[in-house]
Amino acid sequence: AGVVPQIVVSTGDLQSRLNRWIELEQLHQERPAVPTEPASYHPRPRLSNPYIAPRNDTEQAIAELWQTTLGVQQVGIHDNFFDLGGNSLSGITLIGQLKERFRVHIPTVSLYEGPTVSALAKLIEQDETDETAYEHGQSRGERRRGKRRGRQRDHNQEIVDDESGD
């Protein structure tokens, strides 16, 4: 086996390195990685499907994210993300924004499997429903474990009582 050094000596100026790291960190915090607003919006391209406006808050929020990400004035619920000018990079950005906005787990592949506002809204609403069901099931499970612990304590107490002759 090789020898692992016990002491590491840097020949650089530690203070200047720290200052550069701090400056870089401030730059990352001040400037968003992705512009929040496109330079300009362009009209919705001619698509084979008609424009259908968002029907609920989830679809509306997703459509607004698409508008900002793609720079399209109008996004319908059945418009294909890639037909509107989306690509894999903007798709990854969009999925990250959806995860942050809705606080749900959305696999990146979801955009390829269902590249419409409607499909993503169903996925998000399903994830929120599953999360609520999970939380309900978890609390029910915890109640069951509590009862089991109580029965186990009673059983253990019976054993102790039997052994002590009480």
N, C-alpha and C positions, 0 to 999 in steps of 0.2 A: 504494500500500500504506500501511497505517496505521503509526503510530509505536508501538513497543513500549516501555513504560517500563523503565528500567534499574534504578530503585530503587523499592521499595514501602514506604510508611511506614504503620504501623498506629497508630491512635489509641487502641486498647484497651490494657489492662494485660496484658502478656504473661504475667507470673507467675500471675495469677488464671486466665487461659485455660488455661495448662498444668495448674494444679491441678484445674480442672473436667474436662479431658480425662482426667487420671489417675483421678479419682473415677469418671467414667463407665466407664472401662475396667475398674476394679475391680468395679463393679456388674455388668457383663456377665460377668465371670469368676466371681463368687460365686454368681450365680443362673442356673440353667439356663433357656434360652428355653422349653423344653417341660417340664412336670412329668414326673418319672421314674415316678411312681406316681399313678394316678387317685385321686380322693377316696374312691371306693368302686366295687366291681365289681358289675355287675348280671348276672343270669342270662342265659344264651344264649337269644335269642328263638326262637320256634317258626319253623322254616324248613322248606321243602319237602324238603330232603335230611336224612338222618339224620346224627347226630354220628359222625365217625370220627376217632379219636385220631391224633396225629402218629406216623409209623412210623420216623423216623430223627432224628438230631441236627439236621439242617438244618431239617426241618419243625417240630421242637420249638422251636428258637430263633425261627423266624418266628412260630409260634403265640404264644409268650410276648410277642414285640413287639406283636402284634395285641392281646393281652389288655391290655397296659399302655396302648397307644395308644387303644383303644376302650373300655376299662373293662369288658370282657366276661369273665366267669369262665371260660368254656370256649369254645375255638375249634377247630373241626374242620378237617380238611385240605381239605374240599370246600365249606366255608362261604364265601359271597360277602362280600367286604370291605364292600361298600355295603349289603348286607342286614343286616349286623351294626351298622350305624350310621355307617360310615365316609363321609367326604365328600372333596372334592378337597383341602382344606387338610390334613386328617389323613392323606390319602394321600401328599402331598408329604413330610410329616414322616416317615411310615413308610418311604418310599423312601430318605430321607436316613439313617435309622437302619439300614436294611438294608445300604446302601453302606458305612457305617462298621463295622458288625458283621462283615460278610463280606469286606470289602475287594475288592469287585467293582463293575463298572460295570453299573448297572441303569437303563435309561431310565424316566422317570416314566410314560410311556404303557404300560409293562408291566403296571402295576396295573389299567389299564382293559382291556387285552387278555386278561389272565388274573388275575382278581381273587380267586384262591384261594391258600391256603397251598401246596397241591400244585403249582400252576402256577409260583408264584414259586420254590419249592424246585428245580424242574426247571431253571428259568432260571439260578438261582445255581449249581447243580451243573454246568450246561453251560458257564457262564462260567468256572468254576474249571478245568474240563477244557480249554477252549479256551486259557486262560492257560498251562496246563502244556504243551500242544501248541505254543503259540507260543514258549515259552521253549526247548523241545526243538528246534524248527525254527530258532530264532535261533542256538543254539549250533552246530547242524549247518551253517547258513549261514556262520557265522564260520569254521568249519573249512574250508569250501570256499573262502572268500575268502583264507584263509591259504595254502592250496595254490596258488591262482591267483597270489598275490603271489610265492610261491617260484618258480613257473614263469616269471613275468615277470622276476624278478631273474636267473634263469639265462639267459633270452633276452637280457636287456640285457648280461649279462657276455659272452655269445658275440659280440654286436655289437662291444663294446669290444675284445675279443680279436682279432676279425677286422680291425678298423681299425688296431690297433697292430701287427699282423703276427705276433702270437704263435700 
